[in-house]
């Protein structure tokens, strides 16, 4: 399941625009940045457990391991394989 702002807004009976503004005001980051950071944090835990990168990508909600690897490096500064080695 791909969780997103539209789904959250609908479940809260509010508009996406209003939720976006309130989320950023309250948390100091956009919803998409928060969601991405949460996924990457969970991915780090799974990688430490020895789960394969492709499987981690699926479990944290990425459509491909390529997009996951790019997001992981953007957020952590290292590739998933390097992360495994240094952690």
N, C-alpha and C positions, 0 to 999 in steps of 0.2 A: 504494500500500500504506500502510495506517495503522499505524505502529509504536506499540506501547504497552507498559506494564509487564507485562501478562499474557503477551505474546509473549516478552519478555525472560526472565521468570521460568521459563516453560516451557522455553525453550532452555537455561537454566542448571540445570534440574531442581531448582528450589527454589520455595517458596511466594511469592506476591505480597507477603504481609505481611512475610516475612523480608527479601526483596529491598528492599522499600520502606524498612524500618528501616536496613538496612545501607547502602543508597544514600545516604540522608540523613545518616547518621553520617559516611560517607566524604567525600561531596562538599559537605555543608553546605546542600544544597537538596533539595527533593523531586524525584523523577524527572520528574514532569510539568512543574515549573518549569524543570528542566534542558533537557528536550526542547523546551519552548516557546522558551526563550532561544536554543537552537541553531537552531531553525527561523527565528526572527526575524533572527539574525545572518546566516544564509545568504540570507534574503530581502533584507537590506540590500545584500549583494554583487550579487545579481541585479538589483535596482533600479538600482544604479550602472551596470550593464552596459546599461541601457536596455530591459530586458524589461518588458512591460506588467504592471500590478498584478494583473490577473486571472490571467495566466499564472504569475506568481510565486506567487500563492496556491496554485495547483494543484501547482507544483513542490515547494513546501515542506510540502505535506500538509494544507492546509486545504480543507474541503468547499465553502466559498463565499468569494468575495472580501470579503463583508461581515464574516464572522467573522475573516478574516485582517486586515482593516483595524482592527477593534476590538483584536485581540491586538497588532498592530504598535504602535498608539498607546499601549496600556497598558504595553508594554515599553520604548518609546523616548521617549514623551512627545509625539511628533508623528505626523501621518498619513503614509502612504507617499508621497503627492504632495508634501507639504512636505519630507520627507526627500530626495526626488529633487532638489528645488530647492536645498537647503542643502548637499548633498554634492557 
